[in-house]
Each structure stands twice: as C-alpha cells, then as structure tokens.
C-alpha cells in the first residue's frame, strides 16, 4: 500500500495545523442531512445529495489540512497604489504562517474579478512514493464563504526540498477582514499515480447500457435502459458496483 508522508520542521506545527484523512472529517451539514428527505414541490420523499456515492467518495478521498486555531485575514482597503497586496493573513502565535503576496497585477490577464491572493507556506512538505503526484483541491462541499484554495498538481515524489511543495495559495471571496475558524479544512490533498493515457470515442448502444463488472446490474440496465432499479440508481451502484476507498 502506498504511503503519503507529511514532513514538518517544528513540533509546534501540530498546534496550528493537522493533516486528517478525509474519510474522518465531514461538513456538519452533510452529517445532519438524511439520505432520504421530503424534497417538496409535491414530490414526497426523495434522495438527497447525501445518497450519492460519487459525492461521498470525493468527500472521503485523500487528506485535509485543517486549521487547529483561528487564522485572521486582514483586508487593507481598495488602493493598490499604496501596497503590494489587498489582503494579509495574520497568525498571532506563529508569524511564519503570515502570507506572502500575489498582487492583482499577476492576475490582471484573467477574465472576471480576482480579489488578490493569499500565499502561505503550508507547514507540511508532502512526500509520496516514486511515480505519485498530489492533487491540491479546494475542500469539496465545505462551502467556505470567505476563501477558496487555488487548485493544482505537484509532483510530490521529487519536488520535496524544504517548503518547495508546501506553497498554498488561497483567494478571498469577499473584500473585508475575516476569520478562518479553527476546524476549517484549508486544502484537500489527493495522491495519485502518474500514468500515460490514450483516449477514444465510439458509439455502441448495447455497450453503453452494460456494466461488465456485475451481471445482475448489467442485465437490469440492458433490459430497462434509462430506468431505475428497485434500489434506485445510487442504490444499485452502491449495492453492485461501489468499492470502498481507503485513506488512513
């Protein structure tokens, strides 16, 4: 089984951040949501997002780096001529986490409106076995109203010296000061094996409705294209096809 390592430089890092398997950490609203709810509009009980194995898998895949204590993000105002960055992150106990800057000029060519970017040195250097990279994602379905992580891929098997792969860029969604509360996932890390791929596109009606891995599920889909089984689409998938993903 491949192993991912989170290497840090100081025991005190654990007082501020903690890497946690995503399978052990879920949004509060997700935990409170029932699989079947009255969806309203006269439709009666129906499946919620909680019933979707695809959503559950993404929430449970990889690792979250979670803030252990509150992090303060200060907004400096709207006059870029007087400073390099609109936002600065302040961590009163450990100034090492305070943000570097990615001023607006670095994003000026992008369409839309970018509220600057906060770049902090994440306190863990991520290490994966040879041939494995890590996908850095905004934590899925945590719906942070103030900030999002920029997404990218780092070859964490080779690019590992010091804080080389520990740079974390976040962009604010608001133009005001705010707090990132303790317990907030900052970034979701998903290790994966690098492989070469090819692609093809073809038309095959019979094969489209087949699932070769399970004959019972495959036959139902072949005999009833586009219809639900007694378990529902998500129930059928979970009963016949789904496999548990493990990250420890």
C-alpha positions as CSV (number, residue, x, y, z in Angstrom):
1,X,0.0,0.0,0.0
2,X,1.5,3.4,-1.0
3,X,2.2,5.8,1.9
4,X,2.0,9.6,1.9
5,X,4.1,11.5,4.5
6,X,3.6,14.9,5.9
7,X,7.0,16.2,7.0
8,X,7.3,19.3,9.1
9,X,10.1,21.3,10.7
10,X,8.8,22.0,14.1
11,X,6.8,20.1,16.8
12,X,4.7,23.3,17.3
13,X,3.2,22.9,13.8
14,X,0.7,20.5,15.3
15,X,-0.6,23.4,17.4
16,X,-1.8,25.2,14.2
17,X,-2.5,22.6,11.5
18,X,-3.3,18.9,11.3
19,X,-3.5,16.6,8.3
20,X,-6.5,14.3,8.6
21,X,-7.8,11.5,6.4
22,X,-10.8,13.0,4.5
23,X,-12.8,9.9,5.5
24,X,-12.7,11.1,9.1
25,X,-13.8,14.6,8.5
26,X,-17.2,15.7,7.0
27,X,-19.0,19.0,6.9
28,X,-21.5,19.4,9.7
29,X,-24.4,20.0,7.3
30,X,-23.5,16.7,5.5
31,X,-23.6,14.7,8.7
32,X,-27.0,16.2,9.6
33,X,-28.6,15.5,6.1
34,X,-30.7,12.4,5.8
35,X,-30.3,10.1,2.7
36,X,-34.0,10.4,2.0
37,X,-35.9,13.7,2.7
38,X,-39.2,15.2,1.7
39,X,-37.9,17.2,-1.3
40,X,-41.0,19.4,-1.5
41,X,-42.9,20.6,-4.6
42,X,-45.4,17.8,-4.1
43,X,-42.9,15.1,-4.9
44,X,-42.8,13.5,-1.5
45,X,-39.7,11.7,-0.2
46,X,-36.7,11.7,-2.4
47,X,-32.9,11.0,-2.4
48,X,-30.7,13.9,-1.2
49,X,-27.1,14.6,-2.2
50,X,-26.1,12.5,0.8
51,X,-27.3,9.4,-1.1
52,X,-24.9,10.0,-4.0
53,X,-21.8,7.6,-3.8
54,X,-19.8,9.9,-6.1
55,X,-20.2,12.8,-3.7
56,X,-19.4,10.7,-0.6
57,X,-16.3,9.3,-2.3
58,X,-14.9,12.8,-3.1
59,X,-15.6,13.9,0.5
60,X,-13.7,10.8,1.7
61,X,-10.8,10.8,-0.7
62,X,-7.3,11.9,0.3
63,X,-6.5,14.2,3.2
64,X,-7.4,17.6,4.6
65,X,-5.0,20.0,6.1
66,X,-7.2,21.5,8.9
67,X,-6.6,24.8,10.9
68,X,-6.3,23.9,14.6
69,X,-6.7,27.5,15.7
70,X,-8.3,30.7,14.3
71,X,-6.5,32.4,11.4
72,X,-7.0,36.1,10.8
73,X,-7.2,37.6,7.4
74,X,-6.9,41.4,7.2
75,X,-8.2,43.5,4.4
76,X,-6.1,46.5,3.6
77,X,-8.5,48.5,1.5
78,X,-9.0,49.3,-2.2
79,X,-6.0,51.4,-3.0
80,X,-3.5,49.1,-4.7
81,X,-1.0,52.0,-5.2
82,X,-0.2,52.1,-1.6
83,X,0.7,48.4,-1.0
84,X,1.6,45.1,-2.7
85,X,-1.5,43.2,-1.6
86,X,-5.1,43.8,-0.6
87,X,-5.1,41.0,1.9
88,X,-2.6,39.7,4.6
89,X,-3.0,36.7,6.8
90,X,-2.1,37.1,10.4
91,X,-1.4,34.3,12.9
92,X,-0.6,35.9,16.2
93,X,1.1,32.9,17.7
94,X,3.2,31.9,14.7
95,X,4.2,34.6,12.3
96,X,5.8,32.1,9.9
97,X,2.3,31.4,8.5
98,X,1.8,35.1,7.6
99,X,1.0,35.5,3.9
100,X,3.3,36.4,1.1
101,X,1.6,38.4,-1.7
102,X,0.3,37.7,-5.2
103,X,-0.8,41.2,-6.2
104,X,-3.7,41.8,-8.6
105,X,-1.2,42.6,-11.4
106,X,-0.3,38.9,-11.6
107,X,-3.9,38.0,-12.4
108,X,-4.8,41.0,-14.5
109,X,-4.9,39.0,-17.7
110,X,-7.6,36.6,-16.3
111,X,-11.3,37.2,-17.1
112,X,-13.5,38.1,-14.2
113,X,-12.6,39.8,-10.9
114,X,-9.9,38.4,-8.6
115,X,-9.6,39.7,-5.0
116,X,-5.9,39.3,-4.8
117,X,-4.4,36.0,-3.4
118,X,-3.0,34.9,-0.1
119,X,0.0,32.7,-0.4
120,X,1.1,31.0,2.8
121,X,3.8,28.4,3.4
122,X,1.8,25.3,4.4
123,X,3.7,23.8,7.3
124,X,3.9,20.3,5.8
125,X,6.1,19.1,3.0
126,X,4.1,16.4,1.2
127,X,6.0,13.2,0.3
128,X,4.7,10.4,-2.0
129,X,6.4,7.3,-3.4
130,X,8.1,7.5,-6.8
131,X,5.7,7.9,-9.6
132,X,3.0,9.6,-7.5
133,X,1.8,13.2,-7.6
134,X,-0.6,15.1,-5.4
135,X,-3.7,17.0,-6.5
136,X,-4.3,20.1,-4.4
137,X,-8.0,21.0,-4.2
138,X,-10.4,23.4,-2.5
139,X,-12.1,21.2,0.1
140,X,-15.2,19.8,-1.6
141,X,-18.6,20.7,-0.3
142,X,-17.3,22.5,2.8
143,X,-18.6,25.7,1.2
144,X,-16.3,28.2,2.8
145,X,-18.0,31.6,2.3
146,X,-14.8,33.6,2.6
147,X,-11.9,31.8,0.9
148,X,-11.0,29.1,-1.6
149,X,-7.8,27.2,-2.3
150,X,-6.3,27.5,-5.7
151,X,-6.1,24.1,-7.3
152,X,-3.0,22.4,-8.9
153,X,-0.8,19.4,-9.2
154,X,2.6,18.9,-7.6
155,X,5.0,16.0,-8.2
156,X,5.4,15.3,-4.6
157,X,7.8,12.4,-5.2
158,X,10.6,14.6,-6.5
159,X,9.7,18.3,-5.7
160,X,10.2,18.0,-1.9
161,X,13.0,20.2,-0.6
162,X,12.0,22.4,2.3
163,X,8.8,24.2,1.6
164,X,9.0,23.7,-2.2
165,X,5.7,21.8,-2.4
166,X,4.2,23.4,0.6
167,X,3.1,26.6,-1.0
168,X,-0.7,27.1,-0.6
169,X,-2.5,29.9,-2.5
170,X,-6.0,31.0,-1.5
171,X,-8.2,33.7,-2.9
172,X,-10.7,35.7,-0.8
173,X,-14.3,35.8,-1.9
174,X,-15.1,39.0,0.0
175,X,-13.5,42.4,0.3
176,X,-13.4,42.7,4.1
177,X,-11.4,41.2,7.0
178,X,-12.5,37.8,8.2
179,X,-11.5,34.8,10.4
180,X,-10.8,31.3,9.2
181,X,-12.1,29.4,12.2
182,X,-10.4,26.6,13.9
183,X,-11.5,23.3,12.4
184,X,-11.6,24.7,8.8
185,X,-10.1,22.5,6.1
186,X,-7.6,24.6,4.2
187,X,-6.9,22.3,1.4
188,X,-7.7,18.7,0.2
189,X,-4.8,16.6,-0.9
190,X,-5.3,13.6,-3.2
191,X,-2.3,11.5,-4.1
192,X,-2.4,9.6,-7.4
193,X,-0.2,7.5,-9.6
194,X,1.1,9.2,-12.8
195,X,0.3,7.2,-15.9
196,X,0.2,7.8,-19.7
197,X,-3.3,7.7,-21.1
198,X,-4.8,7.5,-24.6
199,X,-8.4,8.2,-25.5
200,X,-11.1,7.1,-28.0
201,X,-14.8,7.9,-28.6
202,X,-17.2,5.3,-30.1
203,X,-21.0,4.7,-30.5
204,X,-22.3,1.4,-29.1
205,X,-25.8,1.4,-27.7
206,X,-25.6,-2.0,-26.1
207,X,-22.3,-1.5,-24.5
208,X,-23.5,1.9,-23.2
209,X,-26.1,0.2,-21.0
210,X,-23.8,-2.5,-19.8
211,X,-21.8,-2.7,-16.7
212,X,-19.5,-5.6,-17.2
213,X,-18.4,-5.9,-13.6
214,X,-21.7,-7.2,-12.3
215,X,-24.0,-9.3,-14.4
216,X,-27.2,-8.7,-12.3
217,X,-26.8,-4.9,-12.5
218,X,-25.7,-5.1,-16.2
219,X,-28.7,-7.1,-17.2
220,X,-31.1,-4.8,-15.5
221,X,-29.6,-1.8,-17.2
222,X,-29.7,-3.6,-20.5
223,X,-33.3,-4.6,-20.2
224,X,-34.5,-1.3,-18.7
225,X,-32.4,1.5,-20.3
226,X,-32.8,4.8,-18.6
227,X,-35.0,3.4,-15.8
228,X,-34.3,2.9,-12.1
229,X,-33.9,-0.4,-10.3
230,X,-35.7,-1.1,-7.1
231,X,-32.6,0.3,-5.3
232,X,-32.5,3.4,-7.4
233,X,-29.5,4.5,-9.5
234,X,-27.4,5.3,-6.5
235,X,-28.6,2.3,-4.5
236,X,-27.9,0.0,-7.4
237,X,-24.4,1.4,-7.8
238,X,-23.6,1.1,-4.1
239,X,-25.1,-2.4,-3.9
240,X,-23.5,-3.9,-7.0
241,X,-20.5,-1.8,-8.1
242,X,-19.2,0.6,-5.5
243,X,-15.9,-0.2,-3.7
244,X,-14.7,1.3,-0.5
245,X,-11.7,3.7,-0.9
246,X,-9.3,3.7,2.0
247,X,-7.1,6.5,3.2
248,X,-5.5,6.2,6.6
